[in-house]
Amino acid sequence: MSDEDAGTRVDTVHDGVPPGVPAADNETGWRMALARLAALVEDGGRPHA
C-alpha cells in the first residue's frame, strides 16, 4: 500500500489463477472486492449486502 493522489494505492499479486479464467474477469473480481472493502472501511465496519 502507498499514498496516491486521492487515496491509497494497493498493489496485489494473485498466484494460482486457473488457466481458464480470463485476465479481465480476474481484474473485475479484484475491483469488486476492493470496492466492497473500501465501502466497509469508509462506513466504519458495517457490512453491505
mmCIF file of the N, C-alpha and C atoms, coordinates in Angstrom:
data_MODEL
# 
_entry.id   MODEL 
# 
loop_
_atom_site.group_PDB 
_atom_site.id 
_atom_site.type_symbol 
_atom_site.label_atom_id 
_atom_site.label_alt_id 
_atom_site.label_comp_id 
_atom_site.label_asym_id 
_atom_site.label_entity_id 
_atom_site.label_seq_id 
_atom_site.pdbx_PDB_ins_code 
_atom_site.Cartn_x 
_atom_site.Cartn_y 
_atom_site.Cartn_z 
_atom_site.occupancy 
_atom_site.B_iso_or_equiv 
_atom_site.pdbx_formal_charge 
_atom_site.auth_seq_id 
_atom_site.auth_comp_id 
_atom_site.auth_asym_id 
_atom_site.auth_atom_id 
_atom_site.pdbx_PDB_model_num 
ATOM 1   N N  . MET A 1 1  ? 0.840   -1.169  0.000   1.00 0.00 ? 1  MET A N  1 
ATOM 2   C CA . MET A 1 1  ? 0.000   0.000   0.000   1.00 0.00 ? 1  MET A CA 1 
ATOM 3   C C  . MET A 1 1  ? 0.889   1.237   0.000   1.00 0.00 ? 1  MET A C  1 
ATOM 4   N N  . SER A 1 2  ? 0.418   2.251   -0.700  1.00 0.00 ? 2  SER A N  1 
ATOM 5   C CA . SER A 1 2  ? 1.141   3.515   -0.721  1.00 0.00 ? 2  SER A CA 1 
ATOM 6   C C  . SER A 1 2  ? 0.159   4.650   -0.970  1.00 0.00 ? 2  SER A C  1 
ATOM 7   N N  . ASP A 1 3  ? 0.533   5.841   -0.514  1.00 0.00 ? 3  ASP A N  1 
ATOM 8   C CA . ASP A 1 3  ? -0.314  7.015   -0.728  1.00 0.00 ? 3  ASP A CA 1 
ATOM 9   C C  . ASP A 1 3  ? -0.406  7.319   -2.217  1.00 0.00 ? 3  ASP A C  1 
ATOM 10  N N  . GLU A 1 4  ? -1.586  7.702   -2.633  1.00 0.00 ? 4  GLU A N  1 
ATOM 11  C CA . GLU A 1 4  ? -1.857  8.085   -4.016  1.00 0.00 ? 4  GLU A CA 1 
ATOM 12  C C  . GLU A 1 4  ? -2.578  9.430   -3.951  1.00 0.00 ? 4  GLU A C  1 
ATOM 13  N N  . ASP A 1 5  ? -2.682  10.128  -5.050  1.00 0.00 ? 5  ASP A N  1 
ATOM 14  C CA . ASP A 1 5  ? -3.273  11.468  -5.064  1.00 0.00 ? 5  ASP A CA 1 
ATOM 15  C C  . ASP A 1 5  ? -4.542  11.583  -4.220  1.00 0.00 ? 5  ASP A C  1 
ATOM 16  N N  . ALA A 1 6  ? -5.537  10.761  -4.499  1.00 0.00 ? 6  ALA A N  1 
ATOM 17  C CA . ALA A 1 6  ? -6.825  10.898  -3.819  1.00 0.00 ? 6  ALA A CA 1 
ATOM 18  C C  . ALA A 1 6  ? -7.142  9.707   -2.927  1.00 0.00 ? 6  ALA A C  1 
ATOM 19  N N  . GLY A 1 7  ? -6.138  8.927   -2.536  1.00 0.00 ? 7  GLY A N  1 
ATOM 20  C CA . GLY A 1 7  ? -6.429  7.765   -1.713  1.00 0.00 ? 7  GLY A CA 1 
ATOM 21  C C  . GLY A 1 7  ? -5.206  6.912   -1.477  1.00 0.00 ? 7  GLY A C  1 
ATOM 22  N N  . THR A 1 8  ? -5.408  5.613   -1.562  1.00 0.00 ? 8  THR A N  1 
ATOM 23  C CA . THR A 1 8  ? -4.347  4.646   -1.310  1.00 0.00 ? 8  THR A CA 1 
ATOM 24  C C  . THR A 1 8  ? -4.211  3.703   -2.492  1.00 0.00 ? 8  THR A C  1 
ATOM 25  N N  . ARG A 1 9  ? -2.993  3.480   -2.916  1.00 0.00 ? 9  ARG A N  1 
ATOM 26  C CA . ARG A 1 9  ? -2.719  2.522   -3.986  1.00 0.00 ? 9  ARG A CA 1 
ATOM 27  C C  . ARG A 1 9  ? -2.457  1.166   -3.334  1.00 0.00 ? 9  ARG A C  1 
ATOM 28  N N  . VAL A 1 10 ? -3.109  0.130   -3.860  1.00 0.00 ? 10 VAL A N  1 
ATOM 29  C CA . VAL A 1 10 ? -2.920  -1.229  -3.372  1.00 0.00 ? 10 VAL A CA 1 
ATOM 30  C C  . VAL A 1 10 ? -2.383  -2.059  -4.530  1.00 0.00 ? 10 VAL A C  1 
ATOM 31  N N  . ASP A 1 11 ? -1.168  -2.576  -4.386  1.00 0.00 ? 11 ASP A N  1 
ATOM 32  C CA . ASP A 1 11 ? -0.585  -3.459  -5.397  1.00 0.00 ? 11 ASP A CA 1 
ATOM 33  C C  . ASP A 1 11 ? -0.741  -4.895  -4.910  1.00 0.00 ? 11 ASP A C  1 
ATOM 34  N N  . THR A 1 12 ? -1.265  -5.757  -5.769  1.00 0.00 ? 12 THR A N  1 
ATOM 35  C CA . THR A 1 12 ? -1.516  -7.143  -5.385  1.00 0.00 ? 12 THR A CA 1 
ATOM 36  C C  . THR A 1 12 ? -0.881  -8.105  -6.375  1.00 0.00 ? 12 THR A C  1 
ATOM 37  N N  . VAL A 1 13 ? -0.663  -9.320  -5.913  1.00 0.00 ? 13 VAL A N  1 
ATOM 38  C CA . VAL A 1 13 ? -0.221  -10.421 -6.767  1.00 0.00 ? 13 VAL A CA 1 
ATOM 39  C C  . VAL A 1 13 ? -1.179  -11.571 -6.504  1.00 0.00 ? 13 VAL A C  1 
ATOM 40  N N  . HIS A 1 14 ? -1.757  -12.106 -7.537  1.00 0.00 ? 14 HIS A N  1 
ATOM 41  C CA . HIS A 1 14 ? -2.710  -13.207 -7.410  1.00 0.00 ? 14 HIS A CA 1 
ATOM 42  C C  . HIS A 1 14 ? -2.114  -14.426 -8.099  1.00 0.00 ? 14 HIS A C  1 
ATOM 43  N N  . ASP A 1 15 ? -1.578  -15.340 -7.310  1.00 0.00 ? 15 ASP A N  1 
ATOM 44  C CA . ASP A 1 15 ? -0.986  -16.571 -7.840  1.00 0.00 ? 15 ASP A CA 1 
ATOM 45  C C  . ASP A 1 15 ? -2.044  -17.666 -7.916  1.00 0.00 ? 15 ASP A C  1 
ATOM 46  N N  . GLY A 1 16 ? -1.840  -18.608 -8.813  1.00 0.00 ? 16 GLY A N  1 
ATOM 47  C CA . GLY A 1 16 ? -2.691  -19.787 -8.883  1.00 0.00 ? 16 GLY A CA 1 
ATOM 48  C C  . GLY A 1 16 ? -4.029  -19.577 -9.563  1.00 0.00 ? 16 GLY A C  1 
ATOM 49  N N  . VAL A 1 17 ? -4.143  -18.567 -10.390 1.00 0.00 ? 17 VAL A N  1 
ATOM 50  C CA . VAL A 1 17 ? -5.387  -18.355 -11.132 1.00 0.00 ? 17 VAL A CA 1 
ATOM 51  C C  . VAL A 1 17 ? -5.495  -19.467 -12.169 1.00 0.00 ? 17 VAL A C  1 
ATOM 52  N N  . PRO A 1 18 ? -6.622  -20.183 -12.196 1.00 0.00 ? 18 PRO A N  1 
ATOM 53  C CA . PRO A 1 18 ? -6.772  -21.272 -13.164 1.00 0.00 ? 18 PRO A CA 1 
ATOM 54  C C  . PRO A 1 18 ? -6.629  -20.773 -14.600 1.00 0.00 ? 18 PRO A C  1 
ATOM 55  N N  . PRO A 1 19 ? -6.078  -21.598 -15.485 1.00 0.00 ? 19 PRO A N  1 
ATOM 56  C CA . PRO A 1 19 ? -5.841  -21.186 -16.871 1.00 0.00 ? 19 PRO A CA 1 
ATOM 57  C C  . PRO A 1 19 ? -7.098  -20.741 -17.619 1.00 0.00 ? 19 PRO A C  1 
ATOM 58  N N  . GLY A 1 20 ? -8.269  -21.233 -17.243 1.00 0.00 ? 20 GLY A N  1 
ATOM 59  C CA . GLY A 1 20 ? -9.499  -20.885 -17.948 1.00 0.00 ? 20 GLY A CA 1 
ATOM 60  C C  . GLY A 1 20 ? -10.110 -19.562 -17.527 1.00 0.00 ? 20 GLY A C  1 
ATOM 61  N N  . VAL A 1 21 ? -9.539  -18.899 -16.535 1.00 0.00 ? 21 VAL A N  1 
ATOM 62  C CA . VAL A 1 21 ? -10.095 -17.632 -16.054 1.00 0.00 ? 21 VAL A CA 1 
ATOM 63  C C  . VAL A 1 21 ? -9.453  -16.483 -16.828 1.00 0.00 ? 21 VAL A C  1 
ATOM 64  N N  . PRO A 1 22 ? -10.256 -15.749 -17.617 1.00 0.00 ? 22 PRO A N  1 
ATOM 65  C CA . PRO A 1 22 ? -9.700  -14.626 -18.371 1.00 0.00 ? 22 PRO A CA 1 
ATOM 66  C C  . PRO A 1 22 ? -9.150  -13.545 -17.432 1.00 0.00 ? 22 PRO A C  1 
ATOM 67  N N  . ALA A 1 23 ? -8.063  -12.932 -17.828 1.00 0.00 ? 23 ALA A N  1 
ATOM 68  C CA . ALA A 1 23 ? -7.444  -11.880 -17.017 1.00 0.00 ? 23 ALA A CA 1 
ATOM 69  C C  . ALA A 1 23 ? -8.432  -10.756 -16.720 1.00 0.00 ? 23 ALA A C  1 
ATOM 70  N N  . ALA A 1 24 ? -9.268  -10.410 -17.685 1.00 0.00 ? 24 ALA A N  1 
ATOM 71  C CA . ALA A 1 24 ? -10.242 -9.331  -17.486 1.00 0.00 ? 24 ALA A CA 1 
ATOM 72  C C  . ALA A 1 24 ? -11.248 -9.695  -16.393 1.00 0.00 ? 24 ALA A C  1 
ATOM 73  N N  . ASP A 1 25 ? -11.668 -10.955 -16.355 1.00 0.00 ? 25 ASP A N  1 
ATOM 74  C CA . ASP A 1 25 ? -12.599 -11.396 -15.312 1.00 0.00 ? 25 ASP A CA 1 
ATOM 75  C C  . ASP A 1 25 ? -11.936 -11.351 -13.943 1.00 0.00 ? 25 ASP A C  1 
ATOM 76  N N  . ASN A 1 26 ? -10.680 -11.759 -13.876 1.00 0.00 ? 26 ASN A N  1 
ATOM 77  C CA . ASN A 1 26 ? -9.948  -11.723 -12.617 1.00 0.00 ? 26 ASN A CA 1 
ATOM 78  C C  . ASN A 1 26 ? -9.793  -10.278 -12.136 1.00 0.00 ? 26 ASN A C  1 
ATOM 79  N N  . GLU A 1 27 ? -9.485  -9.377  -13.057 1.00 0.00 ? 27 GLU A N  1 
ATOM 80  C CA . GLU A 1 27 ? -9.352  -7.962  -12.696 1.00 0.00 ? 27 GLU A CA 1 
ATOM 81  C C  . GLU A 1 27 ? -10.673 -7.401  -12.191 1.00 0.00 ? 27 GLU A C  1 
ATOM 82  N N  . THR A 1 28 ? -11.765 -7.768  -12.849 1.00 0.00 ? 28 THR A N  1 
ATOM 83  C CA . THR A 1 28 ? -13.083 -7.314  -12.414 1.00 0.00 ? 28 THR A CA 1 
ATOM 84  C C  . THR A 1 28 ? -13.377 -7.802  -11.000 1.00 0.00 ? 28 THR A C  1 
ATOM 85  N N  . GLY A 1 29 ? -13.048 -9.052  -10.727 1.00 0.00 ? 29 GLY A N  1 
ATOM 86  C CA . GLY A 1 29 ? -13.253 -9.598  -9.386  1.00 0.00 ? 29 GLY A CA 1 
ATOM 87  C C  . GLY A 1 29 ? -12.468 -8.836  -8.333  1.00 0.00 ? 29 GLY A C  1 
ATOM 88  N N  . TRP A 1 30 ? -11.212 -8.508  -8.644  1.00 0.00 ? 30 TRP A N  1 
ATOM 89  C CA . TRP A 1 30 ? -10.389 -7.731  -7.713  1.00 0.00 ? 30 TRP A CA 1 
ATOM 90  C C  . TRP A 1 30 ? -10.992 -6.351  -7.489  1.00 0.00 ? 30 TRP A C  1 
ATOM 91  N N  . ARG A 1 31 ? -11.423 -5.705  -8.560  1.00 0.00 ? 31 ARG A N  1 
ATOM 92  C CA . ARG A 1 31 ? -12.000 -4.359  -8.423  1.00 0.00 ? 31 ARG A CA 1 
ATOM 93  C C  . ARG A 1 31 ? -13.255 -4.392  -7.554  1.00 0.00 ? 31 ARG A C  1 
ATOM 94  N N  . MET A 1 32 ? -14.088 -5.408  -7.756  1.00 0.00 ? 32 MET A N  1 
ATOM 95  C CA . MET A 1 32 ? -15.309 -5.535  -6.960  1.00 0.00 ? 32 MET A CA 1 
ATOM 96  C C  . MET A 1 32 ? -14.976 -5.780  -5.489  1.00 0.00 ? 32 MET A C  1 
ATOM 97  N N  . ALA A 1 33 ? -14.022 -6.668  -5.233  1.00 0.00 ? 33 ALA A N  1 
ATOM 98  C CA . ALA A 1 33 ? -13.637 -6.978  -3.854  1.00 0.00 ? 33 ALA A CA 1 
ATOM 99  C C  . ALA A 1 33 ? -13.056 -5.752  -3.154  1.00 0.00 ? 33 ALA A C  1 
ATOM 100 N N  . LEU A 1 34 ? -12.204 -5.013  -3.848  1.00 0.00 ? 34 LEU A N  1 
ATOM 101 C CA . LEU A 1 34 ? -11.606 -3.820  -3.246  1.00 0.00 ? 34 LEU A CA 1 
ATOM 102 C C  . LEU A 1 34 ? -12.641 -2.718  -3.030  1.00 0.00 ? 34 LEU A C  1 
ATOM 103 N N  . ALA A 1 35 ? -13.619 -2.615  -3.917  1.00 0.00 ? 35 ALA A N  1 
ATOM 104 C CA . ALA A 1 35 ? -14.689 -1.630  -3.736  1.00 0.00 ? 35 ALA A CA 1 
ATOM 105 C C  . ALA A 1 35 ? -15.510 -1.963  -2.495  1.00 0.00 ? 35 ALA A C  1 
ATOM 106 N N  . ARG A 1 36 ? -15.789 -3.245  -2.290  1.00 0.00 ? 36 ARG A N  1 
ATOM 107 C CA . ARG A 1 36 ? -16.527 -3.656  -1.090  1.00 0.00 ? 36 ARG A CA 1 
ATOM 108 C C  . ARG A 1 36 ? -15.705 -3.403  0.169   1.00 0.00 ? 36 ARG A C  1 
ATOM 109 N N  . LEU A 1 37 ? -14.402 -3.674  0.106   1.00 0.00 ? 37 LEU A N  1 
ATOM 110 C CA . LEU A 1 37 ? -13.525 -3.410  1.243   1.00 0.00 ? 37 LEU A CA 1 
ATOM 111 C C  . LEU A 1 37 ? -13.508 -1.916  1.565   1.00 0.00 ? 37 LEU A C  1 
ATOM 112 N N  . ALA A 1 38 ? -13.388 -1.082  0.546   1.00 0.00 ? 38 ALA A N  1 
ATOM 113 C CA . ALA A 1 38 ? -13.386 0.371   0.753   1.00 0.00 ? 38 ALA A CA 1 
ATOM 114 C C  . ALA A 1 38 ? -14.696 0.822   1.385   1.00 0.00 ? 38 ALA A C  1 
ATOM 115 N N  . ALA A 1 39 ? -15.819 0.305   0.903   1.00 0.00 ? 39 ALA A N  1 
ATOM 116 C CA . ALA A 1 39 ? -17.120 0.675   1.460   1.00 0.00 ? 39 ALA A CA 1 
ATOM 117 C C  . ALA A 1 39 ? -17.211 0.264   2.926   1.00 0.00 ? 39 ALA A C  1 
ATOM 118 N N  . LEU A 1 40 ? -16.701 -0.904  3.247   1.00 0.00 ? 40 LEU A N  1 
ATOM 119 C CA . LEU A 1 40 ? -16.720 -1.388  4.624   1.00 0.00 ? 40 LEU A CA 1 
ATOM 120 C C  . LEU A 1 40 ? -15.881 -0.486  5.527   1.00 0.00 ? 40 LEU A C  1 
ATOM 121 N N  . VAL A 1 41 ? -14.687 -0.154  5.087   1.00 0.00 ? 41 VAL A N  1 
ATOM 122 C CA . VAL A 1 41 ? -13.786 0.682   5.888   1.00 0.00 ? 41 VAL A CA 1 
ATOM 123 C C  . VAL A 1 41 ? -14.348 2.094   6.037   1.00 0.00 ? 41 VAL A C  1 
ATOM 124 N N  . GLU A 1 42 ? -14.852 2.646   4.948   1.00 0.00 ? 42 GLU A N  1 
ATOM 125 C CA . GLU A 1 42 ? -15.361 4.012   4.978   1.00 0.00 ? 42 GLU A CA 1 
ATOM 126 C C  . GLU A 1 42 ? -16.643 4.134   5.789   1.00 0.00 ? 42 GLU A C  1 
ATOM 127 N N  . ASP A 1 43 ? -17.367 3.017   5.966   1.00 0.00 ? 43 ASP A N  1 
ATOM 128 C CA . ASP A 1 43 ? -18.636 3.035   6.685   1.00 0.00 ? 43 ASP A CA 1 
ATOM 129 C C  . ASP A 1 43 ? -18.461 2.597   8.141   1.00 0.00 ? 43 ASP A C  1 
ATOM 130 N N  . GLY A 1 44 ? -17.237 2.541   8.601   1.00 0.00 ? 44 GLY A N  1 
ATOM 131 C CA . GLY A 1 44 ? -16.986 2.208   9.994   1.00 0.00 ? 44 GLY A CA 1 
ATOM 132 C C  . GLY A 1 44 ? -17.148 0.741   10.329  1.00 0.00 ? 44 GLY A C  1 
ATOM 133 N N  . GLY A 1 45 ? -17.082 -0.135  9.340   1.00 0.00 ? 45 GLY A N  1 
ATOM 134 C CA . GLY A 1 45 ? -17.117 -1.567  9.602   1.00 0.00 ? 45 GLY A CA 1 
ATOM 135 C C  . GLY A 1 45 ? -18.472 -2.221  9.477   1.00 0.00 ? 45 GLY A C  1 
ATOM 136 N N  . ARG A 1 46 ? -19.478 -1.485  9.020   1.00 0.00 ? 46 ARG A N  1 
ATOM 137 C CA . ARG A 1 46 ? -20.792 -2.099  8.823   1.00 0.00 ? 46 ARG A CA 1 
ATOM 138 C C  . ARG A 1 46 ? -20.840 -2.739  7.440   1.00 0.00 ? 46 ARG A C  1 
ATOM 139 N N  . PRO A 1 47 ? -21.078 -4.060  7.373   1.00 0.00 ? 47 PRO A N  1 
ATOM 140 C CA . PRO A 1 47 ? -21.090 -4.742  6.070   1.00 0.00 ? 47 PRO A CA 1 
ATOM 141 C C  . PRO A 1 47 ? -22.259 -4.303  5.195   1.00 0.00 ? 47 PRO A C  1 
ATOM 142 N N  . HIS A 1 48 ? -22.035 -4.325  3.900   1.00 0.00 ? 48 HIS A N  1 
ATOM 143 C CA . HIS A 1 48 ? -23.067 -4.014  2.907   1.00 0.00 ? 48 HIS A CA 1 
ATOM 144 C C  . HIS A 1 48 ? -23.491 -5.304  2.246   1.00 0.00 ? 48 HIS A C  1 
ATOM 145 N N  . ALA A 1 49 ? -24.732 -5.368  1.852   1.00 0.00 ? 49 ALA A N  1 
ATOM 146 C CA . ALA A 1 49 ? -25.245 -6.573  1.177   1.00 0.00 ? 49 ALA A CA 1 
ATOM 147 C C  . ALA A 1 49 ? -24.685 -6.692  -0.211  1.00 0.00 ? 49 ALA A C  1 
# 
